[in-house]
Amino acid sequence: MRRVLALSNSLPALPPSPSESPKPPIPCNFAPIHNNSSNFAKKTLIAALSGALSIGFVLSSPSSIALESPTIQSPSESCREDERALKVETAPEVMTNVGIVEEAWEIVNDSFLDTGRHRWSPQTWLRKKDDILNTTIPTRSKAHDIIRRMLASLGDPYTRFLSPEEFSKMARYDMSGIGLNLREILEDDGGVKLKVLGLLLDGPAHSAGVRQGDEVLAVNGVDVRGKSAFEVSSLLQGPNETFVTVKVKHGDCGPIQSIEVQRQLVARTPVFYRLEQIDDGTTSVGYVRLKEFNALAKKDLGDEVLAVNGVDVRGKSAFEVSSLLQGPNETFVTVKVKHGDCGPIQSIEVQRQLVARTPVFYRLEQIDDGTTSVGYVRLKEFNALAKKDLVTAMKRLQDMGASYFILDLRDNLGGLVQDTAGIEIAKLFLNEGDRVIYTVGRDLQYQNTIVADTAPLIRAPVIVLVNNKTASASEIVASSLHDNCRAVLVGEKTFGKGLIQSVFELHDGSGVVVTVGKYVTPNHKDINGNGIEPDYRNFPGWSDVRQRLSQCSKLHQG
C-alpha cells in the first residue's frame, strides 16, 4: 500500500539550514511508481501544492484493480472484488534495505522536476541506481543514509528524506474541526471522491458514527461532489457546540446516512505561570498571568499537578512540566492532579489536540478626513480557517462601507493546509474565467491552467502588501491578483518559492519529499528563484492605484 502526502502552500517554505533537521514542508495524480520487489503500478493522488508542508495522506484506490477485469460484473460482484483487492493490496510486504533505496530512486526517476540547477538527467540518475545495486546495505539506518545522500545530490533543498517519525507526524493533522481528515481520491473515470482517511478516536465525527473510508456526499445539504477537500473542511467548521449534518456513504457499497455531528472546541489554558527569584535568590515570587476567563481558568488556578505520565513533577519548573505535557497530535498524556488545597487526587487521561487558530486580522480605517473607508486585512498564514475567515472579514468590511481594500501578505510564508489554499483565496478576487496560475511539470498531469470559476467576492481596488518573506501560497495570491489587474503590489520583492512538492511514503514507514512541479504566473513568469517585483516601494495614493489598474485592464483586454 502506498500513501502519499499532498504538500500544499504551507508552513514556512524556506530551505532548512544545514544545522537543522529537515522539517516537514503547504494539490494531481502521480505516474505509476514501481517497487523492485513486486514491480506493480501504484496509483496515487495528491493535490497541487506550492512549496511547503503537507497535510494528510492518500491511499491507493482499491477499486482500480477490480475495474481492470475484462468481464462485466454486477455492482455487488464489483464490491466483493474491491474488498478482495483491498485485502491483497494492504497485506504487509517484506522490503529489503536495497529495495527501500531503489523505491526512493524510482519515485525521483518518475516524478522529480529539476527547477534550474541542471544537476539531474535520466542518464546520471540511472548510473546512480547501478551504484546502489552494487552496494552492500546491511542495515535500515544505512539505507536511509544512502537515500539522504542520493536526494542531496539533486541540489534541490526541498527534495529530502523523512524518517518514519517525521512522516508519521505529518499524517496525524486534523484540520476539519470535527476530528476527521478528508482526502481527494481519483477514480479511473477521472472523477474525484472525498473520503474520510483519518479519524480522531472518540472525536466528534467518530462518536457520531462517521467511519474511516466513508465517502462524504454533502454538508448541511450542500452537495460537495466536485469540491476540494479544503472547501469541504471549511464547510465542516463552525462555532463550538453547534451542529453540522454530514451525509456519508459507508464504504464503496454501504448505505448512505446523514449524521449530525456536534462541533467541539478544546479550551486552551488561559493561565501562564513561573517562579522568579529576587533578593539574590533568597526569595521566591510566583508569577501568574490570567489571559482570559474560560472553562479552565478556575481549574488551572486551583489544581496542583503532581505527575505527568507517571513522572513525579514536584520540584520541577513549569517549563520542564510543560515540555512533558507536549507531544504529537491525537496522542494521550496522563496528568495526576490534586483538586484544590484539600480536594481528591485524580489521574486524568488527556488527548492532545491541535486547534487551528484564525490567521485573519482586519479593521476599518478612515482616510481623506474620514470621507473614505479602507478595509485592512492581514493574512498571517494559510491554514484550514484562512478562506472562511477571510470571506467573513471582507463581507463585514464591505458592510461597514469599505470602498478600498489592503491585503497584507508580509511575512506570510504559507501555512499548513490540506489543499492549495492560495489558489482558493486568489479566486475570491478574480472574475470568472480569469487565470489564477499555471502549473508545470515533467508529467502532463502537472501541466495545468487553473482558472477562477465564480464571480469575485469584491470588485473594489486592492493593494497587496508584500516583502521578502512573502512566499509560496502568498506569492500565488499576489501574482494572480496583480496579473489580472485586480491589485497593485506594494513593498519589497517577494521570496521566490513557487515549487510543487509531494510526499511519498516508502514501504518501511519513512518518506521522501520530492519537487514534482512549479508555478508560473498568469503573465508567464516563473516565481521560483525569481520572486515578484512590487509596483511601488512606498504606499501610493488611491487615485494612482485606480489609474494603474485601469491602464492594466485596457492592456489586458487588448
Rosetta blueprint (number, residue, H / E / L):
1 M L
2 R L
3 R E
4 V E
5 L E
6 A E
7 L E
8 S L
9 N L
10 S L
11 L L
12 P L
13 A L
14 L L
15 P L
16 P L
17 S L
18 P L
19 S L
20 E L
21 S L
22 P L
23 K L
24 P L
25 P L
26 I L
27 P L
28 C L
29 N E
30 F L
31 A L
32 P L
33 I L
34 H L
35 N L
36 N L
37 S L
38 S L
39 N L
40 F L
41 A L
42 K L
43 K L
44 T L
45 L E
46 I L
47 A L
48 A L
49 L L
50 S E
51 G L
52 A L
53 L L
54 S E
55 I E
56 G E
57 F E
58 V E
59 L E
60 S L
61 S L
62 P L
63 S H
64 S H
65 I H
66 A H
67 L H
68 E L
69 S L
70 P L
71 T L
72 I L
73 Q L
74 S L
75 P H
76 S H
77 E H
78 S H
79 C H
80 R H
81 E H
82 D H
83 E H
84 R H
85 A H
86 L H
87 K H
88 V H
89 E H
90 T L
91 A L
92 P L
93 E L
94 V L
95 M L
96 T L
97 N H
98 V H
99 G H
100 I H
101 V H
102 E H
103 E H
104 A H
105 W H
106 E H
107 I H
108 V H
109 N H
110 D H
111 S H
112 F L
113 L L
114 D L
115 T L
116 G L
117 R L
118 H L
119 R L
120 W L
121 S L
122 P H
123 Q H
124 T H
125 W H
126 L H
127 R H
128 K H
129 K H
130 D H
131 D H
132 I H
133 L H
134 N L
135 T L
136 T L
137 I L
138 P L
139 T L
140 R H
141 S H
142 K H
143 A H
144 H H
145 D H
146 I H
147 I H
148 R H
149 R H
150 M H
151 L H
152 A H
153 S L
154 L L
155 G L
156 D L
157 P L
158 Y L
159 T L
160 R E
161 F E
162 L E
163 S L
164 P H
165 E H
166 E H
167 F H
168 S H
169 K H
170 M H
171 A L
172 R L
173 Y L
174 D L
175 M L
176 S L
177 G L
178 I L
179 G L
180 L E
181 N E
182 L E
183 R E
184 E E
185 I E
186 L E
187 E L
188 D L
189 D L
190 G L
191 G L
192 V E
193 K E
194 L E
195 K E
196 V E
197 L E
198 G E
199 L E
200 L L
201 L L
202 D L
203 G L
204 P H
205 A H
206 H H
207 S H
208 A H
209 G L
210 V L
211 R L
212 Q L
213 G L
214 D L
215 E E
216 V E
217 L E
218 A E
219 V E
220 N L
221 G L
222 V E
223 D E
224 V L
225 R L
226 G L
227 K L
228 S L
229 A H
230 F H
231 E H
232 V H
233 S H
234 S H
235 L H
236 L H
237 Q L
238 G L
239 P L
240 N L
241 E L
242 T L
243 F E
244 V E
245 T E
246 V E
247 K E
248 V E
249 K E
250 H L
251 G L
252 D L
253 C L
254 G L
255 P L
256 I E
257 Q E
258 S E
259 I E
260 E E
261 V E
262 Q E
263 R L
264 Q L
265 L L
266 V L
267 A L
268 R L
269 T L
270 P L
271 V E
272 F E
273 Y E
274 R E
275 L E
276 E E
277 Q E
278 I E
279 D L
280 D L
281 G L
282 T L
283 T E
284 S E
285 V E
286 G E
287 Y E
288 V E
289 R E
290 L E
291 K L
292 E L
293 F L
294 N L
295 A L
296 L L
297 A H
298 K H
299 K H
300 D H
301 L H
302 G H
303 D L
304 E E
305 V E
306 L E
307 A E
308 V E
309 N L
310 G L
311 V E
312 D E
313 V L
314 R L
315 G L
316 K L
317 S L
318 A H
319 F H
320 E H
321 V H
322 S H
323 S H
324 L H
325 L H
326 Q L
327 G L
328 P L
329 N L
330 E L
331 T L
332 F E
333 V E
334 T E
335 V E
336 K E
337 V E
338 K E
339 H L
340 G L
341 D L
342 C L
343 G L
344 P L
345 I E
346 Q E
347 S E
348 I E
349 E E
350 V E
351 Q E
352 R L
353 Q L
354 L L
355 V L
356 A L
357 R L
358 T L
359 P L
360 V E
361 F E
362 Y E
363 R E
364 L E
365 E E
366 Q E
367 I E
368 D L
369 D L
370 G L
371 T L
372 T E
373 S E
374 V E
375 G E
376 Y E
377 V E
378 R E
379 L E
380 K L
381 E L
382 F L
383 N L
384 A L
385 L L
386 A H
387 K H
388 K H
389 D H
390 L H
391 V H
392 T H
393 A H
394 M H
395 K H
396 R H
397 L H
398 Q H
399 D H
400 M L
401 G L
402 A L
403 S L
404 Y E
405 F E
406 I E
407 L E
408 D E
409 L L
410 R L
411 D L
412 N L
413 L L
414 G L
415 G L
416 L L
417 V L
418 Q L
419 D L
420 T L
421 A H
422 G H
423 I H
424 E H
425 I H
426 A H
427 K H
428 L L
429 F L
430 L L
431 N L
432 E L
433 G L
434 D L
435 R E
436 V E
437 I E
438 Y E
439 T E
440 V E
441 G E
442 R L
443 D L
444 L H
445 Q H
446 Y H
447 Q L
448 N E
449 T E
450 I E
451 V E
452 A L
453 D L
454 T L
455 A L
456 P L
457 L L
458 I L
459 R L
460 A L
461 P L
462 V E
463 I E
464 V E
465 L E
466 V E
467 N L
468 N L
469 K L
470 T L
471 A L
472 S L
473 A H
474 S H
475 E H
476 I H
477 V H
478 A H
479 S H
480 S H
481 L H
482 H H
483 D H
484 N L
485 C L
486 R L
487 A E
488 V E
489 L E
490 V E
491 G E
492 E L
493 K L
494 T L
495 F L
496 G L
497 K L
498 G L
499 L E
500 I E
501 Q E
502 S E
503 V E
504 F E
505 E E
506 L L
507 H L
508 D L
509 G L
510 S L
511 G E
512 V E
513 V E
514 V E
515 T E
516 V E
517 G E
518 K E
519 Y E
520 V E
521 T L
522 P L
523 N L
524 H L
525 K L
526 D E
527 I L
528 N L
529 G L
530 N L
531 G L
532 I L
533 E L
534 P L
535 D L
536 Y E
537 R L
538 N L
539 F L
540 P L
541 G L
542 W H
543 S H
544 D H
545 V H
546 R H
547 Q H
548 R H
549 L H
550 S H
551 Q H
552 C H
553 S H
554 K H
555 L H
556 H H
557 Q L
558 G L
